[in-house]
Amino acid sequence: MKSYKVSLHHDYLVNIDANSEEEAKQLAEFFISGEKETSTPKDRIQHNFRINEIEMVTNEGFEARGD
């Protein structure tokens, strides 16, 4: 069996409550890892936001290299 390194591209739609459009983008970029939210209750209080839903809309492998 061979080993491969695969490059993946993921796109997500994130439903987030935030104070502004710019802040929503920054918070989503910082607190989303894969399809999981990484913020803590303290983060949500400190930055005044809530992530309601994360939906993966694209999951595409575009390159594979054998070792």
N, CA, C and O atoms as a Maestro MAE file, in Angstrom:
{
 s_m_m2io_version
 :::
 2.0.0
}

f_m_ct {
 s_m_title
 :::
 protein
 m_atom[268] {
  # First column is atom index #
  i_m_mmod_type
  r_m_x_coord
  r_m_y_coord
  r_m_z_coord
  i_m_residue_number
  s_m_chain_name
  s_m_pdb_residue_name
  s_m_pdb_atom_name
  i_m_atomic_number
  :::
  1 25 0.851 -1.176 0.000 1 A "MET " " N  " 7
  2 3 0.000 0.000 0.000 1 A "MET " " CA " 6
  3 2 0.897 1.240 0.000 1 A "MET " " C  " 6
  4 15 1.857 1.317 0.766 1 A "MET " " O  " 8
  5 25 0.581 2.203 -0.859 2 A "LYS " " N  " 7
  6 3 1.357 3.436 -0.961 2 A "LYS " " CA " 6
  7 2 0.751 4.518 -0.073 2 A "LYS " " C  " 6
  8 15 -0.435 4.486 0.254 2 A "LYS " " O  " 8
  9 25 1.589 5.471 0.308 3 A "SER " " N  " 7
  10 3 1.130 6.648 1.062 3 A "SER " " CA " 6
  11 2 0.985 7.822 0.106 3 A "SER " " C  " 6
  12 15 1.762 7.966 -0.838 3 A "SER " " O  " 8
  13 25 -0.014 8.661 0.357 4 A "TYR " " N  " 7
  14 3 -0.282 9.830 -0.474 4 A "TYR " " CA " 6
  15 2 -0.502 11.056 0.399 4 A "TYR " " C  " 6
  16 15 -1.036 10.958 1.504 4 A "TYR " " O  " 8
  17 25 -0.095 12.184 -0.096 5 A "LYS " " N  " 7
  18 3 -0.427 13.473 0.499 5 A "LYS " " CA " 6
  19 2 -1.474 14.097 -0.410 5 A "LYS " " C  " 6
  20 15 -1.214 14.332 -1.590 5 A "LYS " " O  " 8
  21 25 -2.651 14.365 0.128 6 A "VAL " " N  " 7
  22 3 -3.768 14.870 -0.657 6 A "VAL " " CA " 6
  23 2 -4.077 16.296 -0.228 6 A "VAL " " C  " 6
  24 15 -4.236 16.574 0.960 6 A "VAL " " O  " 8
  25 25 -4.162 17.195 -1.196 7 A "SER " " N  " 7
  26 3 -4.566 18.577 -0.940 7 A "SER " " CA " 6
  27 2 -6.087 18.657 -1.048 7 A "SER " " C  " 6
  28 15 -6.670 18.227 -2.044 7 A "SER " " O  " 8
  29 25 -6.721 19.207 -0.019 8 A "LEU " " N  " 7
  30 3 -8.172 19.338 0.006 8 A "LEU " " CA " 6
  31 2 -8.566 20.800 0.062 8 A "LEU " " C  " 6
  32 15 -7.844 21.633 0.610 8 A "LEU " " O  " 8
  33 25 -9.713 21.101 -0.507 9 A "HIS " " N  " 7
  34 3 -10.294 22.443 -0.434 9 A "HIS " " CA " 6
  35 2 -11.686 22.297 0.164 9 A "HIS " " C  " 6
  36 15 -12.513 21.549 -0.358 9 A "HIS " " O  " 8
  37 25 -11.950 23.009 1.260 10 A "HIS " " N  " 7
  38 3 -13.252 22.981 1.919 10 A "HIS " " CA " 6
  39 2 -13.847 24.382 1.921 10 A "HIS " " C  " 6
  40 15 -13.135 25.363 2.140 10 A "HIS " " O  " 8
  41 25 -15.132 24.476 1.679 11 A "ASP " " N  " 7
  42 3 -15.879 25.731 1.821 11 A "ASP " " CA " 6
  43 2 -17.012 25.480 2.800 11 A "ASP " " C  " 6
  44 15 -17.668 24.439 2.759 11 A "ASP " " O  " 8
  45 25 -17.231 26.447 3.682 12 A "TYR " " N  " 7
  46 3 -18.278 26.334 4.685 12 A "TYR " " CA " 6
  47 2 -19.185 27.552 4.636 12 A "TYR " " C  " 6
  48 15 -18.738 28.658 4.332 12 A "TYR " " O  " 8
  49 25 -20.452 27.346 4.934 13 A "LEU " " N  " 7
  50 3 -21.366 28.438 5.226 13 A "LEU " " CA " 6
  51 2 -21.516 28.455 6.740 13 A "LEU " " C  " 6
  52 15 -21.889 27.451 7.347 13 A "LEU " " O  " 8
  53 25 -21.227 29.594 7.338 14 A "VAL " " N  " 7
  54 3 -21.280 29.728 8.793 14 A "VAL " " CA " 6
  55 2 -22.349 30.751 9.143 14 A "VAL " " C  " 6
  56 15 -22.286 31.898 8.703 14 A "VAL " " O  " 8
  57 25 -23.329 30.333 9.935 15 A "ASN " " N  " 7
  58 3 -24.354 31.240 10.428 15 A "ASN " " CA " 6
  59 2 -23.867 31.737 11.786 15 A "ASN " " C  " 6
  60 15 -23.749 30.956 12.729 15 A "ASN " " O  " 8
  61 25 -23.581 33.046 11.887 16 A "ILE " " N  " 7
  62 3 -22.976 33.609 13.099 16 A "ILE " " CA " 6
  63 2 -23.679 34.913 13.459 16 A "ILE " " C  " 6
  64 15 -23.969 35.737 12.591 16 A "ILE " " O  " 8
  65 25 -23.944 35.088 14.738 17 A "ASP " " N  " 7
  66 3 -24.449 36.355 15.270 17 A "ASP " " CA " 6
  67 2 -23.242 37.158 15.745 17 A "ASP " " C  " 6
  68 15 -22.470 36.677 16.575 17 A "ASP " " O  " 8
  69 25 -23.068 38.396 15.221 18 A "ALA " " N  " 7
  70 3 -21.926 39.243 15.584 18 A "ALA " " CA " 6
  71 2 -22.334 40.704 15.461 18 A "ALA " " C  " 6
  72 15 -23.423 41.018 14.981 18 A "ALA " " O  " 8
  73 25 -21.452 41.587 15.899 19 A "ASN " " N  " 7
  74 3 -21.747 43.022 15.899 19 A "ASN " " CA " 6
  75 2 -21.633 43.680 14.530 19 A "ASN " " C  " 6
  76 15 -22.250 44.720 14.300 19 A "ASN " " O  " 8
  77 25 -20.855 43.096 13.614 20 A "SER " " N  " 7
  78 3 -20.687 43.689 12.286 20 A "SER " " CA " 6
  79 2 -20.299 42.596 11.299 20 A "SER " " C  " 6
  80 15 -19.909 41.495 11.685 20 A "SER " " O  " 8
  81 25 -20.413 42.925 10.020 21 A "GLU " " N  " 7
  82 3 -20.037 41.994 8.961 21 A "GLU " " CA " 6
  83 2 -18.551 41.635 9.053 21 A "GLU " " C  " 6
  84 15 -18.182 40.464 8.958 21 A "GLU " " O  " 8
  85 25 -17.707 42.644 9.237 22 A "GLU " " N  " 7
  86 3 -16.259 42.411 9.325 22 A "GLU " " CA " 6
  87 2 -15.918 41.531 10.528 22 A "GLU " " C  " 6
  88 15 -15.107 40.611 10.424 22 A "GLU " " O  " 8
  89 25 -16.536 41.819 11.657 23 A "GLU " " N  " 7
  90 3 -16.284 41.020 12.855 23 A "GLU " " CA " 6
  91 2 -16.773 39.585 12.657 23 A "GLU " " C  " 6
  92 15 -16.116 38.646 13.107 23 A "GLU " " O  " 8
  93 25 -17.899 39.404 12.001 24 A "ALA " " N  " 7
  94 3 -18.414 38.059 11.731 24 A "ALA " " CA " 6
  95 2 -17.397 37.266 10.911 24 A "ALA " " C  " 6
  96 15 -17.145 36.100 11.211 24 A "ALA " " O  " 8
  97 25 -16.813 37.878 9.887 25 A "LYS " " N  " 7
  98 3 -15.808 37.200 9.062 25 A "LYS " " CA " 6
  99 2 -14.589 36.815 9.892 25 A "LYS " " C  " 6
  100 15 -14.119 35.678 9.830 25 A "LYS " " O  " 8
  101 25 -14.083 37.765 10.666 26 A "GLN " " N  " 7
  102 3 -12.878 37.511 11.463 26 A "GLN " " CA " 6
  103 2 -13.115 36.417 12.506 26 A "GLN " " C  " 6
  104 15 -12.277 35.534 12.686 26 A "GLN " " O  " 8
  105 25 -14.252 36.478 13.187 27 A "LEU " " N  " 7
  106 3 -14.546 35.483 14.218 27 A "LEU " " CA " 6
  107 2 -14.738 34.094 13.611 27 A "LEU " " C  " 6
  108 15 -14.265 33.104 14.169 27 A "LEU " " O  " 8
  109 25 -15.428 34.016 12.474 28 A "ALA " " N  " 7
  110 3 -15.613 32.723 11.820 28 A "ALA " " CA " 6
  111 2 -14.268 32.144 11.377 28 A "ALA " " C  " 6
  112 15 -14.019 30.953 11.560 28 A "ALA " " O  " 8
  113 25 -13.405 32.974 10.801 29 A "GLU " " N  " 7
  114 3 -12.087 32.502 10.381 29 A "GLU " " CA " 6
  115 2 -11.277 31.984 11.572 29 A "GLU " " C  " 6
  116 15 -10.592 30.966 11.468 29 A "GLU " " O  " 8
  117 25 -11.359 32.679 12.687 30 A "PHE " " N  " 7
  118 3 -10.535 32.330 13.834 30 A "PHE " " CA " 6
  119 2 -11.079 31.124 14.610 30 A "PHE " " C  " 6
  120 15 -10.305 30.288 15.075 30 A "PHE " " O  " 8
  121 25 -12.409 31.034 14.751 31 A "PHE " " N  " 7
  122 3 -12.993 30.027 15.639 31 A "PHE " " CA " 6
  123 2 -13.588 28.811 14.939 31 A "PHE " " C  " 6
  124 15 -14.260 28.006 15.585 31 A "PHE " " O  " 8
  125 25 -13.357 28.653 13.620 32 A "ILE " " N  " 7
  126 3 -13.823 27.462 12.918 32 A "ILE " " CA " 6
  127 2 -12.607 26.646 12.505 32 A "ILE " " C  " 6
  128 15 -11.675 27.158 11.886 32 A "ILE " " O  " 8
  129 25 -12.636 25.370 12.858 33 A "SER " " N  " 7
  130 3 -11.582 24.433 12.467 33 A "SER " " CA " 6
  131 2 -12.272 23.184 11.938 33 A "SER " " C  " 6
  132 15 -12.878 22.432 12.701 33 A "SER " " O  " 8
  133 25 -12.180 22.967 10.641 34 A "GLY " " N  " 7
  134 3 -12.960 21.888 10.050 34 A "GLY " " CA " 6
  135 2 -14.427 22.270 10.182 34 A "GLY " " C  " 6
  136 15 -14.785 23.427 9.966 34 A "GLY " " O  " 8
  137 25 -15.268 21.326 10.528 35 A "GLU " " N  " 7
  138 3 -16.678 21.637 10.745 35 A "GLU " " CA " 6
  139 2 -16.961 21.829 12.229 35 A "GLU " " C  " 6
  140 15 -18.097 21.662 12.672 35 A "GLU " " O  " 8
  141 25 -15.947 22.173 12.988 36 A "LYS " " N  " 7
  142 3 -16.107 22.314 14.434 36 A "LYS " " CA " 6
  143 2 -15.833 23.743 14.874 36 A "LYS " " C  " 6
  144 15 -14.948 24.419 14.351 36 A "LYS " " O  " 8
  145 25 -16.611 24.180 15.845 37 A "GLU " " N  " 7
  146 3 -16.380 25.479 16.470 37 A "GLU " " CA " 6
  147 2 -15.374 25.285 17.594 37 A "GLU " " C  " 6
  148 15 -15.503 24.356 18.392 37 A "GLU " " O  " 8
  149 25 -14.369 26.158 17.661 38 A "THR " " N  " 7
  150 3 -13.329 26.015 18.684 38 A "THR " " CA " 6
  151 2 -13.435 27.065 19.791 38 A "THR " " C  " 6
  152 15 -12.588 27.101 20.683 38 A "THR " " O  " 8
  153 25 -14.459 27.920 19.749 39 A "SER " " N  " 7
  154 3 -14.586 28.957 20.775 39 A "SER " " CA " 6
  155 2 -15.084 28.359 22.088 39 A "SER " " C  " 6
  156 15 -15.756 27.328 22.109 39 A "SER " " O  " 8
  157 25 -14.739 29.027 23.164 40 A "THR " " N  " 7
  158 3 -15.199 28.646 24.496 40 A "THR " " CA " 6
  159 2 -16.315 29.603 24.913 40 A "THR " " C  " 6
  160 15 -16.498 30.645 24.285 40 A "THR " " O  " 8
  161 25 -17.061 29.262 25.963 41 A "PRO " " N  " 7
  162 3 -18.062 30.217 26.461 41 A "PRO " " CA " 6
  163 2 -17.436 31.579 26.807 41 A "PRO " " C  " 6
  164 15 -18.055 32.619 26.582 41 A "PRO " " O  " 8
  165 25 -16.234 31.573 27.344 42 A "LYS " " N  " 7
  166 3 -15.542 32.825 27.671 42 A "LYS " " CA " 6
  167 2 -15.270 33.639 26.404 42 A "LYS " " C  " 6
  168 15 -15.458 34.856 26.404 42 A "LYS " " O  " 8
  169 25 -14.825 32.978 25.316 43 A "ASP " " N  " 7
  170 3 -14.591 33.667 24.034 43 A "ASP " " CA " 6
  171 2 -15.872 34.324 23.541 43 A "ASP " " C  " 6
  172 15 -15.860 35.477 23.110 43 A "ASP " " O  " 8
  173 25 -16.979 33.587 23.607 44 A "ARG " " N  " 7
  174 3 -18.254 34.093 23.097 44 A "ARG " " CA " 6
  175 2 -18.735 35.304 23.892 44 A "ARG " " C  " 6
  176 15 -19.302 36.236 23.323 44 A "ARG " " O  " 8
  177 25 -18.511 35.292 25.192 45 A "ILE " " N  " 7
  178 3 -18.880 36.447 26.020 45 A "ILE " " CA " 6
  179 2 -17.943 37.618 25.738 45 A "ILE " " C  " 6
  180 15 -18.397 38.747 25.550 45 A "ILE " " O  " 8
  181 25 -16.645 37.354 25.707 46 A "GLN " " N  " 7
  182 3 -15.646 38.404 25.504 46 A "GLN " " CA " 6
  183 2 -15.830 39.116 24.166 46 A "GLN " " C  " 6
  184 15 -15.702 40.338 24.098 46 A "GLN " " O  " 8
  185 25 -16.128 38.369 23.103 47 A "HIS " " N  " 7
  186 3 -16.231 38.947 21.757 47 A "HIS " " CA " 6
  187 2 -17.680 39.166 21.311 47 A "HIS " " C  " 6
  188 15 -17.923 39.651 20.206 47 A "HIS " " O  " 8
  189 25 -18.637 38.810 22.168 48 A "ASN " " N  " 7
  190 3 -20.053 39.033 21.918 48 A "ASN " " CA " 6
  191 2 -20.509 38.449 20.570 48 A "ASN " " C  " 6
  192 15 -20.928 39.179 19.672 48 A "ASN " " O  " 8
  193 25 -20.416 37.117 20.454 49 A "PHE " " N  " 7
  194 3 -20.852 36.446 19.232 49 A "PHE " " CA " 6
  195 2 -21.385 35.062 19.568 49 A "PHE " " C  " 6
  196 15 -21.205 34.551 20.673 49 A "PHE " " O  " 8
  197 25 -22.049 34.471 18.572 50 A "ARG " " N  " 7
  198 3 -22.534 33.099 18.709 50 A "ARG " " CA " 6
  199 2 -22.538 32.468 17.320 50 A "ARG " " C  " 6
  200 15 -23.082 33.036 16.374 50 A "ARG " " O  " 8
  201 25 -21.931 31.294 17.206 51 A "ILE " " N  " 7
  202 3 -21.975 30.534 15.963 51 A "ILE " " CA " 6
  203 2 -23.160 29.586 16.068 51 A "ILE " " C  " 6
  204 15 -23.220 28.743 16.963 51 A "ILE " " O  " 8
  205 25 -24.106 29.738 15.140 52 A "ASN " " N  " 7
  206 3 -25.333 28.957 15.179 52 A "ASN " " CA " 6
  207 2 -25.252 27.674 14.368 52 A "ASN " " C  " 6
  208 15 -25.789 26.643 14.773 52 A "ASN " " O  " 8
  209 25 -24.582 27.735 13.222 53 A "GLU " " N  " 7
  210 3 -24.551 26.575 12.330 53 A "GLU " " CA " 6
  211 2 -23.326 26.641 11.426 53 A "GLU " " C  " 6
  212 15 -22.908 27.719 11.002 53 A "GLU " " O  " 8
  213 25 -22.760 25.475 11.138 54 A "ILE " " N  " 7
  214 3 -21.648 25.350 10.193 54 A "ILE " " CA " 6
  215 2 -22.045 24.275 9.191 54 A "ILE " " C  " 6
  216 15 -22.347 23.144 9.571 54 A "ILE " " O  " 8
  217 25 -22.042 24.630 7.915 55 A "GLU " " N  " 7
  218 3 -22.417 23.683 6.870 55 A "GLU " " CA " 6
  219 2 -21.313 23.616 5.823 55 A "GLU " " C  " 6
  220 15 -20.952 24.630 5.226 55 A "GLU " " O  " 8
  221 25 -20.778 22.417 5.602 56 A "MET " " N  " 7
  222 3 -19.780 22.251 4.544 56 A "MET " " CA " 6
  223 2 -20.516 22.217 3.206 56 A "MET " " C  " 6
  224 15 -21.454 21.440 3.025 56 A "MET " " O  " 8
  225 25 -20.086 23.064 2.272 57 A "VAL " " N  " 7
  226 3 -20.735 23.103 0.966 57 A "VAL " " CA " 6
  227 2 -19.829 22.582 -0.152 57 A "VAL " " C  " 6
  228 15 -20.318 22.210 -1.219 57 A "VAL " " O  " 8
  229 25 -18.525 22.553 0.081 58 A "THR " " N  " 7
  230 3 -17.585 21.998 -0.888 58 A "THR " " CA " 6
  231 2 -16.524 21.190 -0.143 58 A "THR " " C  " 6
  232 15 -15.978 21.648 0.861 58 A "THR " " O  " 8
  233 25 -16.242 20.007 -0.632 59 A "ASN " " N  " 7
  234 3 -15.181 19.163 -0.091 59 A "ASN " " CA " 6
  235 2 -14.519 18.495 -1.294 59 A "ASN " " C  " 6
  236 15 -14.992 17.467 -1.780 59 A "ASN " " O  " 8
  237 25 -13.434 19.080 -1.765 60 A "GLU " " N  " 7
  238 3 -12.846 18.661 -3.028 60 A "GLU " " CA " 6
  239 2 -11.358 18.355 -2.867 60 A "GLU " " C  " 6
  240 15 -10.589 19.193 -2.397 60 A "GLU " " O  " 8
  241 25 -10.968 17.158 -3.259 61 A "GLY " " N  " 7
  242 3 -9.553 16.810 -3.343 61 A "GLY " " CA " 6
  243 2 -9.044 17.207 -4.717 61 A "GLY " " C  " 6
  244 15 -9.616 16.796 -5.727 61 A "GLY " " O  " 8
  245 25 -7.974 18.004 -4.777 62 A "PHE " " N  " 7
  246 3 -7.516 18.469 -6.082 62 A "PHE " " CA " 6
  247 2 -6.098 18.071 -6.423 62 A "PHE " " C  " 6
  248 15 -5.644 18.358 -7.531 62 A "PHE " " O  " 8
  249 25 -5.385 17.430 -5.531 63 A "GLU " " N  " 7
  250 3 -4.043 16.982 -5.863 63 A "GLU " " CA " 6
  251 2 -3.670 15.844 -4.926 63 A "GLU " " C  " 6
  252 15 -3.980 15.896 -3.735 63 A "GLU " " O  " 8
  253 25 -3.008 14.816 -5.448 64 A "ALA " " N  " 7
  254 3 -2.508 13.720 -4.632 64 A "ALA " " CA " 6
  255 2 -1.097 13.389 -5.110 64 A "ALA " " C  " 6
  256 15 -0.848 13.261 -6.308 64 A "ALA " " O  " 8
  257 25 -0.179 13.253 -4.155 65 A "ARG " " N  " 7
  258 3 1.211 12.900 -4.479 65 A "ARG " " CA " 6
  259 2 1.600 11.668 -3.687 65 A "ARG " " C  " 6
  260 15 1.407 11.605 -2.473 65 A "ARG " " O  " 8
  261 25 2.147 10.696 -4.386 66 A "GLY " " N  " 7
  262 3 2.645 9.504 -3.729 66 A "GLY " " CA " 6
  263 2 4.016 9.751 -3.129 66 A "GLY " " C  " 6
  264 15 4.835 10.469 -3.701 66 A "GLY " " O  " 8
  265 25 4.257 9.158 -1.983 67 A "ASP " " N  " 7
  266 3 5.575 9.271 -1.333 67 A "ASP " " CA " 6
  267 2 6.532 8.240 -1.873 67 A "ASP " " C  " 6
  268 15 7.685 8.183 -1.445 67 A "ASP " " O  " 8
  :::
 }
 m_bond[267] {
  # First column is bond index #
  i_m_from
  i_m_to
  i_m_order
  :::
  1 1 2 1
  2 2 3 1
  3 3 4 2
  4 3 5 1
  5 5 6 1
  6 6 7 1
  7 7 8 2
  8 7 9 1
  9 9 10 1
  10 10 11 1
  11 11 12 2
  12 11 13 1
  13 13 14 1
  14 14 15 1
  15 15 16 2
  16 15 17 1
  17 17 18 1
  18 18 19 1
  19 19 20 2
  20 19 21 1
  21 21 22 1
  22 22 23 1
  23 23 24 2
  24 23 25 1
  25 25 26 1
  26 26 27 1
  27 27 28 2
  28 27 29 1
  29 29 30 1
  30 30 31 1
  31 31 32 2
  32 31 33 1
  33 33 34 1
  34 34 35 1
  35 35 36 2
  36 35 37 1
  37 37 38 1
  38 38 39 1
  39 39 40 2
  40 39 41 1
  41 41 42 1
  42 42 43 1
  43 43 44 2
  44 43 45 1
  45 45 46 1
  46 46 47 1
  47 47 48 2
  48 47 49 1
  49 49 50 1
  50 50 51 1
  51 51 52 2
  52 51 53 1
  53 53 54 1
  54 54 55 1
  55 55 56 2
  56 55 57 1
  57 57 58 1
  58 58 59 1
  59 59 60 2
  60 59 61 1
  61 61 62 1
  62 62 63 1
  63 63 64 2
  64 63 65 1
  65 65 66 1
  66 66 67 1
  67 67 68 2
  68 67 69 1
  69 69 70 1
  70 70 71 1
  71 71 72 2
  72 71 73 1
  73 73 74 1
  74 74 75 1
  75 75 76 2
  76 75 77 1
  77 77 78 1
  78 78 79 1
  79 79 80 2
  80 79 81 1
  81 81 82 1
  82 82 83 1
  83 83 84 2
  84 83 85 1
  85 85 86 1
  86 86 87 1
  87 87 88 2
  88 87 89 1
  89 89 90 1
  90 90 91 1
  91 91 92 2
  92 91 93 1
  93 93 94 1
  94 94 95 1
  95 95 96 2
  96 95 97 1
  97 97 98 1
  98 98 99 1
  99 99 100 2
  100 99 101 1
  101 101 102 1
  102 102 103 1
  103 103 104 2
  104 103 105 1
  105 105 106 1
  106 106 107 1
  107 107 108 2
  108 107 109 1
  109 109 110 1
  110 110 111 1
  111 111 112 2
  112 111 113 1
  113 113 114 1
  114 114 115 1
  115 115 116 2
  116 115 117 1
  117 117 118 1
  118 118 119 1
  119 119 120 2
  120 119 121 1
  121 121 122 1
  122 122 123 1
  123 123 124 2
  124 123 125 1
  125 125 126 1
  126 126 127 1
  127 127 128 2
  128 127 129 1
  129 129 130 1
  130 130 131 1
  131 131 132 2
  132 131 133 1
  133 133 134 1
  134 134 135 1
  135 135 136 2
  136 135 137 1
  137 137 138 1
  138 138 139 1
  139 139 140 2
  140 139 141 1
  141 141 142 1
  142 142 143 1
  143 143 144 2
  144 143 145 1
  145 145 146 1
  146 146 147 1
  147 147 148 2
  148 147 149 1
  149 149 150 1
  150 150 151 1
  151 151 152 2
  152 151 153 1
  153 153 154 1
  154 154 155 1
  155 155 156 2
  156 155 157 1
  157 157 158 1
  158 158 159 1
  159 159 160 2
  160 159 161 1
  161 161 162 1
  162 162 163 1
  163 163 164 2
  164 163 165 1
  165 165 166 1
  166 166 167 1
  167 167 168 2
  168 167 169 1
  169 169 170 1
  170 170 171 1
  171 171 172 2
  172 171 173 1
  173 173 174 1
  174 174 175 1
  175 175 176 2
  176 175 177 1
  177 177 178 1
  178 178 179 1
  179 179 180 2
  180 179 181 1
  181 181 182 1
  182 182 183 1
  183 183 184 2
  184 183 185 1
  185 185 186 1
  186 186 187 1
  187 187 188 2
  188 187 189 1
  189 189 190 1
  190 190 191 1
  191 191 192 2
  192 191 193 1
  193 193 194 1
  194 194 195 1
  195 195 196 2
  196 195 197 1
  197 197 198 1
  198 198 199 1
  199 199 200 2
  200 199 201 1
  201 201 202 1
  202 202 203 1
  203 203 204 2
  204 203 205 1
  205 205 206 1
  206 206 207 1
  207 207 208 2
  208 207 209 1
  209 209 210 1
  210 210 211 1
  211 211 212 2
  212 211 213 1
  213 213 214 1
  214 214 215 1
  215 215 216 2
  216 215 217 1
  217 217 218 1
  218 218 219 1
  219 219 220 2
  220 219 221 1
  221 221 222 1
  222 222 223 1
  223 223 224 2
  224 223 225 1
  225 225 226 1
  226 226 227 1
  227 227 228 2
  228 227 229 1
  229 229 230 1
  230 230 231 1
  231 231 232 2
  232 231 233 1
  233 233 234 1
  234 234 235 1
  235 235 236 2
  236 235 237 1
  237 237 238 1
  238 238 239 1
  239 239 240 2
  240 239 241 1
  241 241 242 1
  242 242 243 1
  243 243 244 2
  244 243 245 1
  245 245 246 1
  246 246 247 1
  247 247 248 2
  248 247 249 1
  249 249 250 1
  250 250 251 1
  251 251 252 2
  252 251 253 1
  253 253 254 1
  254 254 255 1
  255 255 256 2
  256 255 257 1
  257 257 258 1
  258 258 259 1
  259 259 260 2
  260 259 261 1
  261 261 262 1
  262 262 263 1
  263 263 264 2
  264 263 265 1
  265 265 266 1
  266 266 267 1
  267 267 268 2
  :::
 }
}
